[in-house]
Amino acid sequence: LYLGGGATPKNEQSIAYLQRNEILTNLESLEAELEYLLRSSTPSDESPDDLRQYARLAKTAMENYLALVPPNELQKAIRITSSES
């Protein structure tokens, strides 16, 4: 999925970049919402609905992103990362 410098992106690469950006955007929103909820003077009045929504969106975008990875590469990455723990 890596795009070399100056090359025109393939459709799959463009989709991967869009999904990556969706992940990052929702993680940033999740972080901001969490900080807001933690700072709130009346936490019981605040709903965690936005927090849950950002988490769901980030998770979905990550699943979509990982679905673009060739299965053999994904399995190799899973093996490598799980053996480091």
A tleap script that builds the chain and sets N, CA, C and O, in Angstrom:
source leaprc.protein.ff14SB
mol = sequence {
  NLEU TYR LEU GLY GLY GLY ALA THR PRO LYS
  ASN GLU GLN SER ILE ALA TYR LEU GLN ARG
  ASN GLU ILE LEU THR ASN LEU GLU SER LEU
  GLU ALA GLU LEU GLU TYR LEU LEU ARG SER
  SER THR PRO SER ASP GLU SER PRO ASP ASP
  LEU ARG GLN TYR ALA ARG LEU ALA LYS THR
  ALA MET GLU ASN TYR LEU ALA LEU VAL PRO
  PRO ASN GLU LEU GLN LYS ALA ILE ARG ILE
  THR SER SER GLU CSER
}
set mol.1.N position { 0.803 -1.196 0.000 }
set mol.1.CA position { 0.000 0.000 0.000 }
set mol.1.C position { 0.843 1.255 0.000 }
set mol.1.O position { 0.318 2.351 -0.195 }
set mol.2.N position { 2.153 1.117 0.217 }
set mol.2.CA position { 3.013 2.285 0.292 }
set mol.2.C position { 3.091 2.983 -1.053 }
set mol.2.O position { 3.213 2.345 -2.099 }
set mol.3.N position { 3.019 4.315 -1.004 }
set mol.3.CA position { 3.075 5.123 -2.218 }
set mol.3.C position { 4.445 5.778 -2.303 }
set mol.3.O position { 4.814 6.581 -1.446 }
set mol.4.N position { 5.198 5.427 -3.346 }
set mol.4.CA position { 6.498 6.037 -3.548 }
set mol.4.C position { 6.360 7.497 -3.935 }
set mol.4.O position { 5.342 7.895 -4.500 }
set mol.5.N position { 7.368 8.297 -3.638 }
set mol.5.CA position { 7.336 9.731 -3.916 }
set mol.5.C position { 7.085 10.037 -5.384 }
set mol.5.O position { 7.717 9.458 -6.267 }
set mol.6.N position { 6.161 10.946 -5.632 }
set mol.6.CA position { 5.889 11.416 -6.977 }
set mol.6.C position { 4.979 10.533 -7.806 }
set mol.6.O position { 4.552 10.947 -8.884 }
set mol.7.N position { 4.673 9.356 -7.354 }
set mol.7.CA position { 3.825 8.445 -8.127 }
set mol.7.C position { 2.351 8.802 -7.934 }
set mol.7.O position { 1.957 9.334 -6.896 }
set mol.8.N position { 1.562 8.506 -8.932 }
set mol.8.CA position { 0.116 8.698 -8.824 }
set mol.8.C position { -0.449 7.556 -7.997 }
set mol.8.O position { -0.186 6.389 -8.285 }
set mol.9.N position { -1.232 7.891 -6.962 }
set mol.9.CA position { -1.750 6.818 -6.108 }
set mol.9.C position { -2.762 5.943 -6.835 }
set mol.9.O position { -3.551 6.416 -7.653 }
set mol.10.N position { -2.716 4.669 -6.517 }
set mol.10.CA position { -3.725 3.738 -7.011 }
set mol.10.C position { -4.987 3.944 -6.179 }
set mol.10.O position { -4.936 4.541 -5.104 }
set mol.11.N position { -6.103 3.457 -6.669 }
set mol.11.CA position { -7.363 3.595 -5.951 }
set mol.11.C position { -7.252 2.997 -4.542 }
set mol.11.O position { -7.720 3.598 -3.575 }
set mol.12.N position { -6.645 1.836 -4.429 }
set mol.12.CA position { -6.488 1.173 -3.136 }
set mol.12.C position { -5.675 2.034 -2.172 }
set mol.12.O position { -5.986 2.096 -0.982 }
set mol.13.N position { -4.641 2.696 -2.676 }
set mol.13.CA position { -3.819 3.555 -1.828 }
set mol.13.C position { -4.607 4.775 -1.363 }
set mol.13.O position { -4.494 5.191 -0.210 }
set mol.14.N position { -5.401 5.343 -2.258 }
set mol.14.CA position { -6.223 6.497 -1.888 }
set mol.14.C position { -7.223 6.113 -0.800 }
set mol.14.O position { -7.433 6.869 0.148 }
set mol.15.N position { -7.829 4.954 -0.935 }
set mol.15.CA position { -8.778 4.482 0.078 }
set mol.15.C position { -8.056 4.264 1.402 }
set mol.15.O position { -8.582 4.610 2.460 }
set mol.16.N position { -6.863 3.696 1.353 }
set mol.16.CA position { -6.088 3.470 2.580 }
set mol.16.C position { -5.773 4.796 3.270 }
set mol.16.O position { -5.891 4.897 4.491 }
set mol.17.N position { -5.376 5.808 2.508 }
set mol.17.CA position { -5.075 7.116 3.091 }
set mol.17.C position { -6.330 7.736 3.693 }
set mol.17.O position { -6.265 8.338 4.764 }
set mol.18.N position { -7.464 7.599 3.026 }
set mol.18.CA position { -8.715 8.129 3.562 }
set mol.18.C position { -9.081 7.433 4.870 }
set mol.18.O position { -9.510 8.086 5.822 }
set mol.19.N position { -8.916 6.121 4.920 }
set mol.19.CA position { -9.213 5.378 6.141 }
set mol.19.C position { -8.250 5.764 7.260 }
set mol.19.O position { -8.658 5.923 8.411 }
set mol.20.N position { -6.988 5.913 6.921 }
set mol.20.CA position { -6.002 6.326 7.924 }
set mol.20.C position { -6.372 7.690 8.496 }
set mol.20.O position { -6.314 7.898 9.708 }
set mol.21.N position { -6.754 8.618 7.618 }
set mol.21.CA position { -7.143 9.942 8.083 }
set mol.21.C position { -8.399 9.882 8.950 }
set mol.21.O position { -8.529 10.628 9.920 }
set mol.22.N position { -9.314 8.995 8.595 }
set mol.22.CA position { -10.535 8.815 9.381 }
set mol.22.C position { -10.194 8.289 10.780 }
set mol.22.O position { -10.785 8.715 11.772 }
set mol.23.N position { -9.243 7.366 10.847 }
set mol.23.CA position { -8.791 6.840 12.143 }
set mol.23.C position { -8.219 7.977 12.985 }
set mol.23.O position { -8.614 8.172 14.134 }
set mol.24.N position { -7.285 8.722 12.401 }
set mol.24.CA position { -6.612 9.796 13.141 }
set mol.24.C position { -7.589 10.881 13.584 }
set mol.24.O position { -7.515 11.360 14.716 }
set mol.25.N position { -8.495 11.265 12.705 }
set mol.25.CA position { -9.473 12.300 13.040 }
set mol.25.C position { -10.341 11.870 14.214 }
set mol.25.O position { -10.569 12.648 15.141 }
set mol.26.N position { -10.822 10.635 14.174 }
set mol.26.CA position { -11.693 10.167 15.244 }
set mol.26.C position { -10.943 9.920 16.544 }
set mol.26.O position { -11.510 10.098 17.622 }
set mol.27.N position { -9.687 9.517 16.464 }
set mol.27.CA position { -8.889 9.379 17.689 }
set mol.27.C position { -8.639 10.739 18.333 }
set mol.27.O position { -8.673 10.863 19.557 }
set mol.28.N position { -8.389 11.760 17.514 }
set mol.28.CA position { -8.204 13.107 18.042 }
set mol.28.C position { -9.493 13.609 18.686 }
set mol.28.O position { -9.458 14.221 19.754 }
set mol.29.N position { -10.625 13.354 18.043 }
set mol.29.CA position { -11.919 13.757 18.602 }
set mol.29.C position { -12.207 12.993 19.895 }
set mol.29.O position { -12.727 13.557 20.858 }
set mol.30.N position { -11.865 11.717 19.903 }
set mol.30.CA position { -12.042 10.885 21.092 }
set mol.30.C position { -11.226 11.450 22.256 }
set mol.30.O position { -11.722 11.561 23.377 }
set mol.31.N position { -9.991 11.798 21.982 }
set mol.31.CA position { -9.120 12.357 23.016 }
set mol.31.C position { -9.674 13.683 23.539 }
set mol.31.O position { -9.714 13.908 24.748 }
set mol.32.N position { -10.098 14.553 22.635 }
set mol.32.CA position { -10.645 15.855 23.046 }
set mol.32.C position { -11.916 15.683 23.872 }
set mol.32.O position { -12.106 16.373 24.873 }
set mol.33.N position { -12.772 14.777 23.460 }
set mol.33.CA position { -14.019 14.540 24.189 }
set mol.33.C position { -13.734 13.956 25.569 }
set mol.33.O position { -14.382 14.335 26.545 }
set mol.34.N position { -12.785 13.049 25.661 }
set mol.34.CA position { -12.417 12.468 26.946 }
set mol.34.C position { -11.871 13.546 27.884 }
set mol.34.O position { -12.239 13.602 29.057 }
set mol.35.N position { -10.996 14.394 27.360 }
set mol.35.CA position { -10.458 15.487 28.176 }
set mol.35.C position { -11.585 16.401 28.645 }
set mol.35.O position { -11.593 16.831 29.799 }
set mol.36.N position { -12.531 16.701 27.765 }
set mol.36.CA position { -13.673 17.532 28.126 }
set mol.36.C position { -14.485 16.886 29.245 }
set mol.36.O position { -14.837 17.542 30.226 }
set mol.37.N position { -14.777 15.604 29.091 }
set mol.37.CA position { -15.570 14.913 30.112 }
set mol.37.C position { -14.843 14.857 31.455 }
set mol.37.O position { -15.468 14.984 32.508 }
set mol.38.N position { -13.536 14.670 31.419 }
set mol.38.CA position { -12.767 14.608 32.658 }
set mol.38.C position { -12.681 15.971 33.347 }
set mol.38.O position { -12.589 16.037 34.573 }
set mol.39.N position { -12.710 17.054 32.574 }
set mol.39.CA position { -12.640 18.409 33.128 }
set mol.39.C position { -14.002 18.932 33.572 }
set mol.39.O position { -14.081 19.904 34.325 }
set mol.40.N position { -15.042 18.309 33.122 }
set mol.40.CA position { -16.392 18.800 33.391 }
set mol.40.C position { -16.636 18.934 34.891 }
set mol.40.O position { -16.311 18.042 35.675 }
set mol.41.N position { -17.212 20.068 35.266 }
set mol.41.CA position { -17.480 20.308 36.690 }
set mol.41.C position { -18.664 19.482 37.186 }
set mol.41.O position { -18.793 19.225 38.383 }
set mol.42.N position { -19.526 19.068 36.257 }
set mol.42.CA position { -20.677 18.233 36.629 }
set mol.42.C position { -20.686 16.993 35.738 }
set mol.42.O position { -21.519 16.891 34.837 }
set mol.43.N position { -19.769 16.046 35.975 }
set mol.43.CA position { -19.648 14.877 35.100 }
set mol.43.C position { -20.934 14.065 34.972 }
set mol.43.O position { -21.174 13.454 33.931 }
set mol.44.N position { -21.751 14.051 36.003 }
set mol.44.CA position { -22.971 13.244 35.924 }
set mol.44.C position { -23.965 13.814 34.912 }
set mol.44.O position { -24.841 13.098 34.426 }
set mol.45.N position { -23.825 15.107 34.595 }
set mol.45.CA position { -24.712 15.734 33.613 }
set mol.45.C position { -24.247 15.514 32.177 }
set mol.45.O position { -24.996 15.772 31.235 }
set mol.46.N position { -23.033 15.045 32.010 }
set mol.46.CA position { -22.464 14.863 30.678 }
set mol.46.C position { -22.708 13.443 30.176 }
set mol.46.O position { -22.601 12.477 30.931 }
set mol.47.N position { -23.033 13.335 28.913 }
set mol.47.CA position { -23.269 12.032 28.300 }
set mol.47.C position { -22.006 11.546 27.599 }
set mol.47.O position { -21.325 12.334 26.942 }
set mol.48.N position { -21.684 10.267 27.727 }
set mol.48.CA position { -20.527 9.720 27.014 }
set mol.48.C position { -20.862 9.291 25.583 }
set mol.48.O position { -20.067 8.604 24.942 }
set mol.49.N position { -22.024 9.689 25.082 }
set mol.49.CA position { -22.448 9.248 23.752 }
set mol.49.C position { -21.464 9.650 22.654 }
set mol.49.O position { -21.141 8.841 21.784 }
set mol.50.N position { -20.981 10.905 22.690 }
set mol.50.CA position { -20.015 11.338 21.677 }
set mol.50.C position { -18.733 10.535 21.772 }
set mol.50.O position { -18.144 10.162 20.758 }
set mol.51.N position { -18.306 10.272 22.993 }
set mol.51.CA position { -17.094 9.476 23.213 }
set mol.51.C position { -17.238 8.096 22.578 }
set mol.51.O position { -16.336 7.620 21.889 }
set mol.52.N position { -18.365 7.471 22.816 }
set mol.52.CA position { -18.621 6.147 22.235 }
set mol.52.C position { -18.685 6.207 20.711 }
set mol.52.O position { -18.183 5.318 20.023 }
set mol.53.N position { -19.305 7.260 20.195 }
set mol.53.CA position { -19.425 7.407 18.739 }
set mol.53.C position { -18.045 7.535 18.088 }
set mol.53.O position { -17.777 6.884 17.078 }
set mol.54.N position { -17.165 8.373 18.659 }
set mol.54.CA position { -15.817 8.524 18.107 }
set mol.54.C position { -15.042 7.203 18.180 }
set mol.54.O position { -14.294 6.870 17.261 }
set mol.55.N position { -15.218 6.463 19.256 }
set mol.55.CA position { -14.545 5.168 19.394 }
set mol.55.C position { -15.049 4.186 18.336 }
set mol.55.O position { -14.260 3.468 17.722 }
set mol.56.N position { -16.371 4.162 18.126 }
set mol.56.CA position { -16.937 3.269 17.100 }
set mol.56.C position { -16.432 3.637 15.705 }
set mol.56.O position { -16.075 2.766 14.913 }
set mol.57.N position { -16.407 4.939 15.417 }
set mol.57.CA position { -15.947 5.381 14.098 }
set mol.57.C position { -14.475 5.045 13.874 }
set mol.57.O position { -14.092 4.614 12.786 }
set mol.58.N position { -13.651 5.242 14.902 }
set mol.58.CA position { -12.226 4.920 14.783 }
set mol.58.C position { -12.037 3.418 14.589 }
set mol.58.O position { -11.217 2.994 13.775 }
set mol.59.N position { -12.793 2.618 15.331 }
set mol.59.CA position { -12.701 1.157 15.211 }
set mol.59.C position { -13.116 0.697 13.815 }
set mol.59.O position { -12.448 -0.143 13.211 }
set mol.60.N position { -14.199 1.236 13.314 }
set mol.60.CA position { -14.666 0.869 11.975 }
set mol.60.C position { -13.646 1.257 10.916 }
set mol.60.O position { -13.367 0.478 10.004 }
set mol.61.N position { -13.089 2.454 11.032 }
set mol.61.CA position { -12.077 2.891 10.072 }
set mol.61.C position { -10.843 1.995 10.136 }
set mol.61.O position { -10.245 1.692 9.103 }
set mol.62.N position { -10.454 1.566 11.345 }
set mol.62.CA position { -9.298 0.673 11.477 }
set mol.62.C position { -9.596 -0.677 10.842 }
set mol.62.O position { -8.740 -1.247 10.165 }
set mol.63.N position { -10.793 -1.189 11.054 }
set mol.63.CA position { -11.170 -2.463 10.434 }
set mol.63.C position { -11.148 -2.342 8.908 }
set mol.63.O position { -10.678 -3.246 8.216 }
set mol.64.N position { -11.653 -1.233 8.392 }
set mol.64.CA position { -11.640 -1.005 6.942 }
set mol.64.C position { -10.215 -0.885 6.417 }
set mol.64.O position { -9.897 -1.391 5.342 }
set mol.65.N position { -9.365 -0.216 7.180 }
set mol.65.CA position { -7.965 -0.050 6.792 }
set mol.65.C position { -7.266 -1.406 6.761 }
set mol.65.O position { -6.564 -1.728 5.802 }
set mol.66.N position { -7.460 -2.193 7.805 }
set mol.66.CA position { -6.800 -3.504 7.871 }
set mol.66.C position { -7.337 -4.466 6.817 }
set mol.66.O position { -6.632 -5.384 6.398 }
set mol.67.N position { -8.568 -4.264 6.391 }
set mol.67.CA position { -9.139 -5.122 5.346 }
set mol.67.C position { -8.432 -4.920 4.007 }
set mol.67.O position { -8.529 -5.767 3.119 }
set mol.68.N position { -7.726 -3.805 3.861 }
set mol.68.CA position { -6.994 -3.528 2.625 }
set mol.68.C position { -5.630 -4.210 2.576 }
set mol.68.O position { -5.029 -4.346 1.510 }
set mol.69.N position { -5.153 -4.633 3.737 }
set mol.69.CA position { -3.831 -5.259 3.812 }
set mol.69.C position { -3.927 -6.689 3.283 }
set mol.69.O position { -4.834 -7.429 3.662 }
set mol.70.N position { -3.002 -7.078 2.415 }
set mol.70.CA position { -3.010 -8.469 1.947 }
set mol.70.C position { -2.969 -9.422 3.144 }
set mol.70.O position { -2.192 -9.214 4.075 }
set mol.71.N position { -3.807 -10.468 3.122 }
set mol.71.CA position { -3.930 -11.367 4.278 }
set mol.71.C position { -2.608 -11.932 4.794 }
set mol.71.O position { -2.408 -12.019 6.006 }
set mol.72.N position { -1.702 -12.316 3.893 }
set mol.72.CA position { -0.431 -12.888 4.366 }
set mol.72.C position { 0.407 -11.836 5.100 }
set mol.72.O position { 1.092 -12.164 6.069 }
set mol.73.N position { 0.361 -10.588 4.652 }
set mol.73.CA position { 1.097 -9.517 5.330 }
set mol.73.C position { 0.463 -9.198 6.678 }
set mol.73.O position { 1.168 -8.942 7.654 }
set mol.74.N position { -0.849 -9.213 6.732 }
set mol.74.CA position { -1.553 -8.951 7.987 }
set mol.74.C position { -1.233 -10.027 9.020 }
set mol.74.O position { -0.967 -9.717 10.181 }
set mol.75.N position { -1.259 -11.293 8.597 }
set mol.75.CA position { -0.942 -12.387 9.521 }
set mol.75.C position { 0.493 -12.289 10.028 }
set mol.75.O position { 0.763 -12.548 11.200 }
set mol.76.N position { 1.399 -11.919 9.149 }
set mol.76.CA position { 2.798 -11.758 9.552 }
set mol.76.C position { 2.917 -10.636 10.585 }
set mol.76.O position { 3.618 -10.785 11.586 }
set mol.77.N position { 2.242 -9.529 10.347 }
set mol.77.CA position { 2.274 -8.405 11.295 }
set mol.77.C position { 1.682 -8.796 12.640 }
set mol.77.O position { 2.200 -8.411 13.688 }
set mol.78.N position { 0.601 -9.559 12.610 }
set mol.78.CA position { -0.022 -10.020 13.863 }
set mol.78.C position { 0.938 -10.917 14.634 }
set mol.78.O position { 1.071 -10.792 15.851 }
set mol.79.N position { 1.608 -11.825 13.921 }
set mol.79.CA position { 2.578 -12.707 14.578 }
set mol.79.C position { 3.714 -11.904 15.199 }
set mol.79.O position { 4.110 -12.160 16.336 }
set mol.80.N position { 4.231 -10.944 14.463 }
set mol.80.CA position { 5.350 -10.142 14.968 }
set mol.80.C position { 4.946 -9.351 16.190 }
set mol.80.O position { 5.665 -9.341 17.190 }
set mol.81.N position { 3.804 -8.688 16.125 }
set mol.81.CA position { 3.388 -7.845 17.243 }
set mol.81.C position { 2.941 -8.649 18.460 }
set mol.81.O position { 3.118 -8.205 19.594 }
set mol.82.N position { 2.370 -9.817 18.237 }
set mol.82.CA position { 1.929 -10.621 19.385 }
set mol.82.C position { 3.100 -11.306 20.064 }
set mol.82.O position { 3.005 -11.633 21.247 }
set mol.83.N position { 4.194 -11.534 19.367 }
set mol.83.CA position { 5.357 -12.178 19.986 }
set mol.83.C position { 6.184 -11.184 20.793 }
set mol.83.O position { 7.041 -11.587 21.579 }
set mol.84.N position { 5.931 -9.875 20.605 }
set mol.84.CA position { 6.678 -8.856 21.353 }
set mol.84.C position { 6.085 -8.611 22.723 }
set mol.84.O position { 6.722 -7.965 23.555 }
set mol.85.N position { 4.900 -9.102 22.983 }
set mol.85.CA position { 4.264 -8.804 24.275 }
set mol.85.C position { 4.642 -9.796 25.341 }
set mol.85.O position { 4.189 -9.681 26.480 }
savepdb mol mol.pdb
quit
